Amino acid sequence: MYRHIALICSLCACELIHADDLFDLSLEELQSIKIEVASLFEDSALDVASSTAVLHRKDWQQRGASTLGQALEAVPSVAANTTWGGSEVLAIRGYATELSVRGIAYTMNGIPLGSYTYANTGYSIPRMPLPLIQQVEMIRGPGSAIYGNDAFHGVLSFELANAPISQSTGYTQLGVNNQQLGFLNSFFNGQWQVHSGIAYEQDGPYNQAYDYTDPNSGDSLSSEREQSLKNISAYLTADYGNISEQGKWSSLLFYNELNADGFTGIGRQFFLPLAAAFDLDSTSLSTFTDITDTDSQFLLTGLSHEILLDNQIQIKNQVYFWQSEHLWTFDNRGYPDTLTTLTNVTLPCKTNENSLSPNPLYCQHIRTQQDDEQRIGYQVQVKQKENAFNTQWVIGAGYDEIKITDSRFERRDLNGNLMIGYDNAFKNDERFLSHVFAQARTGFNDNTWLLSYGIRWDSYSDADEHASPRIGLVHKINDNWRQKWLYGHAYRAPTALELKGSSSSVLGNTDLKPEIIDTYEYVIMYHQPNFQLEGVVFASEWQDAIALVPVPEVSSTNQYQNIKNNHAQGLELTVSTLIHDWFVKGNASYVESENKSDNIDYQAFPKIMFSLNSEYQWSPSSRFGLWYRHMQDYALGDDTQLFTDTDETYQRVDLYASHKLSSDTTLGANVYNLLDSSLPIPSYYGSEGGLEDRGREINLYLEQRF
């Protein structure tokens, strides 16, 4: 157990919610913090016409959450997972597969981060640097009416740290498996505001054991993944001017670089067609080296100008550019040298793509898969918050060019000699995207009723045009109660990978249609100063879902096709209360999702999830808290041929405590997985036994503001 103990010493002096800690704000003040992601106006949670959540640095920092997935445990119906090379991916309201994690829109300071190859920012920025993030806002459900193509299952909006006063922060962390260094700075001078930060994290190495079945002998064997991760991020933002006078200029520069070794590999799922042709006891063909490494770099820059004109009309122009580089390395040294067919013919492995043998495998080798992209764009928004018609409105337009500058696939033998290497068919492909949208909210009967409505039209150079509407009605029953009826429509165009395919084992399909989803929600909310409750009932219909399926005419080959119609429904509950010196907050969800075309449940998404945070302040300067995370009724993979047991359970208890030595200095500790429990999580690529979350980790920290 001692290898999981991390002794952390840190200096941290940024306060990002204008209060020293949770207890400096009443529950009413905490919940009245404005949300912008769902309307582009600063709305309260009571009035916004979407299922939203807003998380601040303190929400994850106090309890020691170090990943985006851990932070989002505070939001119902969200499940996080780890995939190739340590990339973190999310599933929202069911539909958990290796493809359903596509279609979640990420933005940073208002700039879209969606990719063309994978439609998943979790690959471009595999580990979002939470130490540099001030706030995360989230939409659960469709957001295409505002954010377009990528906002299919949900939206995540990240705001970089911008402390309200001039201050500097030094940050260092030392531990058995974890080391961190960082620096944050905020500078104010007249009309200038400059914020900057850098954060470095080294996590691991730590061993994760896994079991597999030998394909030839059928023996149950074990191996280990020695996982380690290095992540460095930096940013610089500068603001000049005043929005209500000559206007405010804002610039942004952000950089992230990650190196991850020894994470989960390709699993069994791609090899399932082989069982129909070869004498195999298992399709765990990676055997003792089911391992993937990742190297990624991401650079973002943007410039915007925002000004407030007469009649409260506000105009914002923004230009931006980003580029990403991503390389996966698959350790295929465990591949078998021969396979035997069902007719007892032994076939050697291929040595190149022109081999006559029908064996689709290759000799022991190292495989790499590279993808580089760049995106440049412009968007303009014009909005008015107040007018004689009691209507907020915003209109906008934009244009983006996304290009895949490099995409390559290689297999090299163990001496480094090239066996197969070629550029993917979508290298140098470009997507030109233009859009216009309009959103509005009108109040009736002294704002007892609020009607939100809007639509966005997107035009793609390589896909169909599409319009995405939404409508929501909010009823103010009285000062404490709200009820909402919501409808949203979303659209996801096929990615370059889905259109063109990748390698000889995945065929493209230029006839793919876009996916569409329609979601219906009813929300009931109750707010009092020291007690708040939100309940949500939702249902969604997902049509023409894109899936990777075998092609019977071509042995061991798959293709992306529109074959799935899906349905999800569920209940969500969020409760917050402040009782004397106790702060309690929890959320729970029950979600059912199914592939209606094949009458198969999406079994990798837990049907039941809940989290409970209970925090006690025993003196003005001291507190402790418990965090409990629970998931149940799920399988360890999404493929029903590989996983039939759907009664898995995940139960984790975290502990944290802190003590203020002064108004600027805080000592604290947190323990992840206090009981050192076994924590099974699904593998979207069919690794035997799924994956395992980490064991007990103990962290000590010092926070210093100056």
C-alpha positions in Angstrom: 0.0 0.0 0.0 2.9 2.3 0.6 3.6 2.9 -3.0 0.3 4.7 -3.3 1.3 7.2 -0.6 2.1 10.7 -1.9 3.5 13.3 0.4 2.6 16.6 -1.1 3.9 20.0 -0.2 2.4 22.9 -2.2 2.2 26.7 -2.2 -1.0 27.9 -3.8 -2.3 31.5 -3.5 -5.1 31.9 -6.1 -8.6 32.5 -5.0 -11.0 32.4 -7.9 -14.5 32.8 -6.5 -13.9 36.0 -4.6 -14.2 34.2 -1.2 -11.7 32.3 1.0 -13.7 29.1 1.1 -17.0 27.4 0.9 -18.3 28.8 4.2 -17.7 32.4 3.3 -20.7 32.2 1.0 -24.2 31.2 1.9 -25.7 28.3 0.0 -28.0 30.8 -1.7 -25.1 32.9 -2.9 -23.3 29.8 -4.1 -26.2 28.6 -6.1 -27.0 32.1 -7.5 -23.6 32.2 -9.3 -24.3 33.0 -12.9 -24.2 30.4 -15.7 -23.4 31.5 -19.3 -22.8 28.2 -21.2 -26.5 27.5 -22.0 -27.7 31.0 -23.1 -24.6 33.2 -23.7 -26.1 35.5 -21.0 -25.3 35.3 -17.3 -28.3 33.5 -16.0 -29.1 32.0 -12.7 -29.5 28.2 -12.4 -33.2 28.8 -11.7 -33.9 30.6 -15.0 -31.6 28.9 -17.5 -33.4 26.7 -20.0 -31.0 23.7 -19.9 -29.8 21.1 -17.5 -26.6 22.7 -16.4 -23.9 22.6 -13.8 -21.2 25.0 -12.8 -18.0 23.9 -10.9 -15.4 26.2 -9.3 -11.9 25.4 -8.4 -12.8 24.9 -4.7 -15.4 22.3 -5.7 -12.6 19.9 -6.8 -9.6 21.3 -5.0 -10.8 20.8 -1.4 -11.4 17.1 -1.9 -8.2 16.5 -4.0 -9.8 15.7 -7.3 -7.0 15.8 -9.9 -8.8 14.8 -13.1 -11.7 16.2 -15.0 -13.6 13.0 -14.5 -13.2 13.2 -10.7 -14.4 16.8 -10.7 -17.4 15.9 -12.8 -18.5 13.3 -10.2 -20.4 16.3 -8.7 -22.7 16.2 -11.7 -25.4 13.5 -12.2 -25.4 11.2 -15.3 -21.8 11.7 -16.2 -19.3 8.8 -16.3 -15.6 9.2 -17.0 -13.2 6.6 -18.3 -9.7 6.1 -19.4 -8.9 4.9 -22.9 -5.8 4.5 -25.1 -2.7 6.2 -23.8 -4.4 7.5 -20.7 -6.8 9.8 -22.6 -9.8 10.7 -20.4 -13.2 10.4 -22.1 -16.7 11.0 -20.9 -20.2 9.5 -21.4 -23.3 11.5 -20.7 -26.8 10.1 -19.9 -26.0 6.6 -21.2 -24.7 5.5 -24.6 -21.2 4.4 -23.2 -19.1 2.9 -26.1 -15.8 3.7 -27.8 -17.8 5.8 -30.3 -20.4 7.5 -28.1 -17.7 9.5 -26.4 -17.5 11.5 -29.6 -19.8 14.5 -29.8 -19.1 16.4 -26.6 -18.2 20.0 -27.3 -15.3 21.6 -25.4 -14.6 25.3 -25.4 -11.9 27.3 -23.6 -12.5 31.0 -23.0 -15.2 30.8 -25.7 -13.0 29.1 -28.3 -14.3 25.8 -29.8 -11.8 22.9 -29.4 -13.6 20.2 -31.5 -11.5 18.0 -33.8 -12.1 16.8 -37.3 -10.6 13.3 -37.0 -12.1 12.1 -33.8 -14.7 14.7 -32.6 -13.3 14.3 -29.2 -11.1 16.9 -27.4 -10.1 14.2 -24.9 -7.5 13.0 -27.4 -6.2 16.5 -28.2 -5.9 17.4 -24.5 -5.8 14.0 -22.8 -5.6 15.4 -19.2 -7.3 18.8 -18.8 -5.0 20.9 -16.4 -7.4 21.6 -13.6 -4.8 23.7 -11.6 -5.1 26.4 -14.4 -8.9 26.3 -14.6 -11.1 28.7 -12.7 -14.5 27.4 -13.6 -16.2 24.6 -15.6 -19.7 25.0 -16.9 -21.6 22.0 -18.3 -24.7 21.3 -20.4 -26.0 17.7 -20.0 -27.8 17.0 -23.3 -27.9 18.7 -26.7 -26.2 22.0 -27.2 -26.0 22.2 -31.0 -28.5 25.1 -31.1 -25.6 27.3 -29.8 -22.4 25.2 -30.3 -23.1 23.3 -33.4 -21.7 19.9 -34.5 -19.7 18.8 -31.5 -22.4 19.6 -29.0 -24.2 16.3 -29.5 -24.3 14.7 -26.0 -23.2 17.7 -24.0 -21.0 20.8 -23.7 -18.1 21.6 -21.4 -16.9 25.2 -21.1 -13.6 25.9 -19.4 -12.5 29.3 -18.1 -8.8 29.9 -17.3 -7.8 31.3 -14.0 -8.2 35.1 -13.6 -7.8 36.1 -9.9 -9.6 39.4 -9.0 -6.5 41.1 -7.6 -2.8 41.3 -8.3 -1.2 38.3 -6.7 1.4 35.6 -7.4 1.4 31.9 -6.5 4.2 29.4 -6.3 3.3 25.8 -6.3 5.4 22.7 -5.6 4.5 19.1 -4.9 6.6 16.2 -3.9 5.5 12.6 -3.4 6.3 8.9 -3.8 4.3 8.7 -7.1 3.4 12.3 -7.7 5.3 15.5 -8.2 4.0 18.9 -9.3 5.4 22.3 -9.9 3.5 25.5 -10.8 3.3 29.2 -10.8 0.3 31.5 -11.2 0.3 35.3 -11.5 -2.3 38.1 -11.8 -1.4 41.7 -12.5 -3.6 44.7 -12.6 -2.5 48.2 -13.7 -5.0 50.8 -14.9 -7.0 49.2 -17.7 -4.6 46.3 -18.0 -5.2 42.8 -16.6 -2.7 40.1 -17.2 -3.0 36.5 -15.9 -0.6 33.7 -16.5 0.2 30.3 -15.1 2.2 27.1 -15.6 1.6 23.7 -14.1 3.6 20.5 -14.3 2.5 17.1 -13.1 4.4 13.8 -13.0 2.1 11.0 -12.0 3.6 7.5 -11.5 5.0 5.1 -12.4 2.6 2.8 -10.6 1.8 -0.8 -11.6 -1.7 -1.9 -12.6 -2.1 -5.7 -12.9 -4.4 -7.2 -15.4 -5.4 -10.8 -16.4 -5.8 -12.2 -19.9 -6.5 -15.6 -21.5 -3.8 -17.0 -23.8 -5.2 -17.2 -27.3 -3.6 -20.6 -28.0 -3.5 -22.5 -24.7 -6.5 -21.0 -23.0 -4.4 -20.5 -19.8 -5.3 -17.6 -17.5 -2.2 -15.4 -17.2 -1.3 -12.1 -15.7 0.7 -9.0 -16.7 1.2 -5.4 -15.6 0.9 -2.0 -17.0 3.5 0.4 -15.5 1.5 3.6 -15.9 3.2 7.0 -15.8 2.2 10.4 -17.0 3.9 13.8 -17.4 1.7 16.8 -18.2 2.8 20.4 -18.6 0.5 23.3 -19.3 0.9 27.1 -19.5 -1.3 30.0 -20.4 -1.2 33.8 -20.7 -4.2 36.1 -21.0 -4.2 39.8 -21.3 -7.2 42.2 -21.2 -7.1 45.9 -22.0 -9.9 48.5 -21.8 -13.4 48.7 -20.6 -16.4 47.1 -22.3 -18.7 50.0 -21.7 -16.2 52.7 -23.0 -13.9 52.1 -25.9 -14.3 48.3 -25.6 -12.2 45.5 -24.2 -9.5 43.7 -26.0 -8.7 40.2 -24.8 -5.9 37.8 -25.9 -5.1 34.3 -25.0 -2.2 31.9 -25.4 -2.5 28.3 -24.1 -0.1 25.3 -24.4 -0.4 21.7 -23.2 2.0 18.8 -23.7 1.5 15.3 -22.4 3.5 12.1 -22.3 1.9 9.0 -21.0 3.3 5.5 -20.9 1.9 2.1 -20.0 -1.9 2.7 -20.2 -4.5 0.4 -21.5 -4.1 -0.9 -25.1 -6.2 -2.2 -28.0 -8.0 -5.0 -26.0 -10.0 -7.6 -27.7 -12.8 -5.8 -29.5 -11.2 -5.3 -32.9 -10.2 -9.0 -33.1 -13.7 -10.5 -32.6 -14.1 -11.4 -36.3 -11.0 -13.7 -36.1 -12.9 -16.2 -33.9 -15.0 -17.2 -36.9 -11.9 -18.3 -38.9 -9.2 -19.3 -36.4 -8.9 -21.8 -33.6 -8.7 -19.3 -30.7 -9.4 -19.6 -27.0 -9.4 -15.9 -26.7 -9.1 -12.8 -28.8 -6.7 -11.2 -26.3 -4.0 -11.2 -29.0 -2.0 -8.4 -27.4 -1.5 -10.9 -24.5 1.2 -9.5 -22.0 1.6 -6.2 -23.9 -1.9 -4.8 -24.0 -0.3 -1.3 -23.6 -0.5 2.1 -25.3 1.7 5.2 -24.9 0.7 8.8 -25.9 2.6 11.9 -26.9 0.5 15.0 -27.5 1.0 18.8 -27.9 -1.7 21.4 -28.2 -1.3 25.1 -28.8 -4.1 27.7 -28.8 -4.2 31.4 -29.4 -7.1 33.8 -29.7 -8.0 37.5 -29.8 -11.3 39.1 -29.1 -12.9 42.6 -28.9 -16.1 43.3 -27.0 -17.9 46.6 -26.6 -21.2 47.8 -25.1 -23.1 50.2 -27.3 -26.3 52.2 -26.8 -29.5 50.4 -25.8 -27.4 47.8 -24.1 -26.4 46.2 -27.3 -23.1 44.3 -26.9 -20.9 43.1 -29.8 -18.1 40.6 -29.6 -15.7 39.6 -32.3 -13.3 36.7 -31.9 -10.6 35.1 -34.0 -8.6 32.0 -33.0 -6.2 29.4 -34.1 -5.1 26.1 -32.6 -3.1 23.1 -33.6 -2.7 19.7 -32.1 -0.3 16.8 -32.6 -1.1 13.4 -31.3 0.9 10.1 -31.5 -0.2 6.8 -30.1 2.3 3.9 -29.8 0.9 0.4 -29.4 3.1 -2.2 -27.9 2.4 -5.3 -30.0 5.3 -7.4 -28.9 2.8 -9.9 -27.5 1.2 -10.8 -30.9 1.4 -14.5 -31.8 3.8 -15.6 -34.6 1.3 -18.1 -36.0 -2.4 -18.8 -35.9 -4.2 -22.0 -36.8 -7.4 -22.0 -38.8 -10.5 -24.0 -37.9 -9.5 -26.4 -40.6 -6.2 -27.0 -38.8 -4.0 -25.0 -41.2 -1.2 -23.1 -39.5 -0.5 -19.7 -41.0 2.5 -17.5 -40.2 2.2 -13.9 -39.5 2.3 -11.3 -42.3 5.6 -9.6 -42.9 4.0 -6.9 -45.1 0.7 -5.8 -46.6 1.3 -7.8 -49.8 1.6 -11.2 -48.1 -0.7 -13.8 -49.6 -1.6 -15.3 -46.2 -5.1 -14.4 -45.2 -3.9 -14.0 -41.6 -4.7 -10.3 -40.8 -2.1 -10.1 -38.0 1.5 -9.1 -38.1 4.6 -10.4 -36.4 5.7 -9.0 -33.1 6.0 -5.3 -33.7 5.4 -1.7 -32.5 2.5 0.2 -34.1 2.1 3.9 -34.3 -0.8 6.1 -35.2 -0.3 9.8 -35.7 -2.8 12.6 -36.2 -2.0 16.3 -36.5 -4.7 19.0 -37.0 -5.1 22.7 -37.1 -8.2 24.9 -36.9 -8.6 28.6 -37.6 -11.9 30.5 -37.1 -13.8 33.7 -36.6 -17.1 34.3 -34.8 -19.2 37.3 -34.0 -22.0 37.7 -31.5 -24.5 40.6 -31.1 -26.7 40.5 -28.0 -29.0 42.7 -25.9 -30.0 41.8 -22.4 -32.7 44.4 -21.7 -35.2 46.1 -24.0 -38.9 47.3 -24.1 -40.0 43.8 -25.3 -38.7 42.1 -22.1 -36.6 39.9 -24.4 -33.0 38.9 -24.2 -31.6 38.0 -27.6 -28.3 37.1 -29.3 -27.4 36.5 -32.9 -24.1 35.2 -34.2 -22.2 33.8 -37.1 -18.9 32.2 -37.7 -16.6 30.5 -40.1 -14.0 27.7 -39.4 -11.4 25.9 -41.5 -10.1 22.6 -40.0 -7.3 20.7 -41.7 -5.7 17.4 -40.9 -2.1 18.3 -41.6 -0.6 14.8 -41.0 -2.0 11.4 -40.3 0.1 8.3 -40.6 0.0 4.6 -39.7 3.1 2.4 -39.2 4.2 -1.0 -38.1 7.9 -1.6 -37.3 9.6 -4.8 -36.2 11.5 -5.0 -33.0 14.6 -3.8 -34.6 12.9 -0.6 -35.8 12.7 -1.7 -39.5 9.5 -0.5 -41.3 7.1 -3.3 -42.1 4.2 -1.2 -43.2 3.8 2.5 -43.3 1.4 4.8 -45.1 -0.5 8.0 -44.8 -4.1 7.7 -43.9 -6.6 8.5 -46.7 -7.8 11.6 -44.9 -4.4 13.3 -44.6 -4.6 16.9 -45.9 -8.4 16.7 -45.8 -10.1 20.0 -44.9 -13.5 20.8 -43.5 -15.0 24.3 -44.1 -17.7 25.2 -41.7 -20.0 28.2 -41.6 -22.8 28.9 -39.2 -25.4 31.4 -38.1 -27.6 31.2 -35.0 -30.2 33.2 -33.1 -31.3 32.7 -29.5 -33.8 34.6 -27.4 -35.7 34.5 -24.1 -39.0 36.4 -23.5 -40.7 37.0 -20.2 -44.5 36.9 -19.8 -46.9 37.8 -17.0 -44.3 39.7 -15.0 -41.6 37.1 -15.8 -43.7 34.3 -14.2 -43.2 32.5 -17.5 -39.9 32.6 -19.5 -39.8 31.3 -23.0 -36.4 30.4 -24.5 -36.1 29.6 -28.1 -33.4 29.5 -30.8 -31.9 27.8 -33.8 -28.5 27.3 -35.4 -27.8 26.5 -39.1 -24.5 24.8 -40.0 -23.1 24.3 -43.5 -20.3 21.7 -43.9 -18.1 21.3 -47.0 -18.1 17.5 -46.7 -21.5 16.9 -45.0 -25.1 17.9 -45.2 -26.4 21.3 -44.0 -28.4 21.1 -40.9 -30.6 23.2 -38.6 -30.6 22.6 -34.8 -33.5 24.1 -32.9 -34.3 24.2 -29.2 -37.1 25.5 -27.0 -37.7 25.8 -23.3 -40.4 27.0 -21.0 -39.6 28.0 -17.5 -42.5 28.6 -15.0 -41.9 30.5 -11.8 -44.4 28.9 -9.5 -43.4 31.1 -6.6 -40.2 32.5 -5.2 -38.9 29.1 -4.3 -40.2 26.8 -7.0 -39.5 26.5 -10.7 -40.5 24.0 -13.3 -39.2 23.7 -16.8 -40.1 21.9 -20.0 -37.2 21.6 -22.4 -36.6 20.3 -26.0 -33.2 20.2 -27.8 -32.1 18.8 -31.1 -28.4 18.1 -32.0 -26.5 17.0 -35.0 -23.1 15.3 -35.5 -21.5 15.2 -38.9 -19.2 12.2 -39.7 -15.6 12.6 -38.8 -12.7 12.3 -41.3 -11.9 8.9 -39.8 -15.4 7.7 -40.2 -15.7 8.9 -43.8 -12.3 7.7 -45.1 -11.4 4.8 -42.7 -8.0 4.0 -41.3 -5.6 1.1 -42.2 -6.7 -2.0 -44.1 -8.9 -3.2 -41.2 -11.2 -0.2 -41.1 -13.0 0.8 -44.3 -14.3 4.3 -44.9 -17.8 5.2 -45.9 -18.4 8.4 -47.8 -22.1 7.7 -47.8 -22.5 8.2 -44.1 -25.4 10.3 -42.9 -25.1 12.6 -39.9 -26.3 11.5 -36.5 -29.2 13.3 -34.9 -30.6 13.3 -31.4 -33.7 14.7 -29.9 -34.0 15.2 -26.1 -37.0 16.0 -23.9 -36.7 17.1 -20.3 -38.9 18.1 -17.4 -37.1 19.9 -14.5 -38.4 20.8 -11.1 -36.3 23.0 -8.8 -36.7 24.3 -5.2 -34.5 27.0 -3.7 -34.3 28.3 -0.2 -31.2 30.0 1.4 -30.1 26.8 3.1 -31.7 24.1 1.0 -31.9 23.5 -2.7 -33.2 20.6 -4.8 -33.3 19.9 -8.5 -35.0 16.9 -10.2 -34.8 16.1 -13.9 -36.7 13.5 -16.0 -35.3 13.1 -19.5 -35.7 11.0 -22.6 -33.6 11.0 -25.8 -33.9 9.5 -29.3 -30.6 9.0 -31.2 -31.1 8.2 -34.8 -28.6 7.0 -37.5 -25.9 6.4 -35.0 -22.5 5.7 -36.5 -21.1 2.4 -35.5 -18.0 0.3 -36.5 -19.3 -3.1 -37.7 -17.8 -6.1 -39.4 -18.0 -6.4 -43.2 -18.9 -10.1 -43.9 -17.6 -10.0 -47.4 -14.1 -9.0 -46.3 -12.4 -11.1 -43.7 -11.4 -9.2 -40.5 -12.5 -5.9 -41.8 -14.8 -3.3 -40.2 -16.6 -0.3 -41.6 -18.4 2.7 -40.1 -22.1 2.5 -40.9 -25.4 4.2 -40.0 -27.2 1.3 -38.5 -28.3 2.2 -35.0 -31.3 3.8 -33.5 -31.0 4.4 -29.8 -33.1 5.5 -26.8 -32.2 6.7 -23.3 -34.3 7.8 -20.4 -33.5 8.6 -16.8 -33.9 10.5 -13.6 -31.5 12.9 -12.0 -31.5 14.4 -8.5 -29.3 17.1 -7.0 -29.5 18.3 -3.4 -27.6 20.9 -1.4 -28.1 21.9 2.2 -26.4 23.9 5.0 -27.2 22.8 8.5 -25.4 24.6 11.3 -21.7 23.8 10.5 -22.5 21.0 8.1 -22.5 21.4 4.3 -24.0 18.4 2.5 -24.3 18.1 -1.3 -25.2 15.1 -3.3 -26.4 13.9 -6.7 -28.0 10.7 -8.0 -29.1 9.4 -11.4 -30.8 6.4 -12.8 -30.2 5.9 -16.6 -31.4 3.3 -19.1 -30.0 3.4 -22.6 -30.4 0.9 -25.4 -29.7 0.2 -29.0 -33.2 -0.2 -30.2 -32.1 -1.6 -33.6 -30.5 -4.7 -32.0 -32.5 -4.6 -28.7 -29.2 -4.4 -26.7 -28.5 -2.3 -23.6 -25.6 0.1 -23.4 -24.2 -2.0 -20.6 -21.0 -0.1 -19.9 -22.9 2.9 -18.5 -23.9 2.5 -14.9 -27.7 2.5 -14.4 -27.3 3.9 -10.9 -24.8 6.5 -9.9 -24.6 8.8 -6.9 -22.1 11.0 -5.1 -22.4 12.4 -1.6 -20.2 15.2 -0.1 -20.5 15.9 3.6 -18.3 18.6 5.1 -18.1 19.8 8.7 -16.4 23.0 10.0 -15.6 22.5 13.7 -13.9 25.9 14.0 -13.6 29.1 11.9 -10.3 27.8 10.6 -10.7 23.9 10.5 -12.8 21.5 8.6 -13.0 17.9 7.4 -15.1 16.2 4.8 -16.1 12.9 3.2 -16.7 12.1 -0.4 -18.6 9.0 -1.4 -18.8 7.8 -5.1 -21.1 4.9 -6.0 -21.9 3.2 -9.4 -23.7 0.0 -9.9 -25.4 -2.2 -12.5 -22.9 -2.0 -15.3 -20.6 -4.3 -17.3 -16.8 -4.1 -17.6 -17.1 -3.5 -21.3 -19.6 -2.3 -23.9 -19.5 -5.4 -26.1 -22.2 -8.0 -25.2 -20.2 -10.8 -26.8 -17.3 -10.2 -24.5 -19.1 -9.1 -21.3 -22.3 -10.6 -20.0 -22.1 -9.8 -16.3 -23.9 -6.4 -15.7 -24.0 -6.3 -11.9 -20.6 -4.6 -11.3 -20.4 -2.2 -8.4 -18.0 0.7 -7.7 -17.8 2.2 -4.1 -15.1 4.7 -3.1 -14.7 6.8 0.0 -12.4 9.9 0.0 -11.4 11.9 3.1 -10.1 15.4 3.3 -9.3 17.9 6.0 -7.8 21.4 6.2 -6.7 23.9 8.8 -6.0 27.6 8.3 -2.8 28.8 10.0 -3.7 32.4 8.9 -5.9 34.1 6.4 -3.4 33.3 3.7 -2.0 29.9 4.8 -3.8 26.6 4.8 -2.6 23.1 5.7 -4.6 20.2 4.4 -4.7 16.5 3.6 -6.8 14.3 1.4 -7.0 10.5 0.9 -8.3 9.0 -2.3 -9.9 5.6 -1.9 -9.6 5.6 1.8 -10.6 1.9 2.2 -8.2 0.8 -0.6 -11.2 -0.8 -2.3 -11.1 -2.7 -5.6 -12.7 -0.2 -8.1 -13.7 -1.9 -11.4 -14.3 0.4 -14.4 -15.3 -0.5 -18.0 -12.9 -1.0 -20.9 -14.4 0.4 -24.1 -12.0 -1.8 -26.1 -12.8 -5.1 -24.4 -9.8 -5.6 -22.2 -10.4 -8.8 -20.1 -11.7 -7.9 -16.6 -12.1 -4.3 -17.7 -9.9 -1.7 -16.0 -9.1 -0.9 -12.4 -9.2 2.5 -10.7 -6.4 3.4 -8.4 -5.9 2.3 -4.9 -5.4 4.4 -1.8 -3.4 7.6 -2.2 -2.6 10.0 0.6 -1.9 13.7 -0.1 -0.6 16.4 2.1 -0.6 20.0 1.0 0.1 23.6 2.0 -1.7 26.5 0.4 -0.1 30.0 0.6 -1.6 33.2 -0.7 0.5 36.4 -1.0 
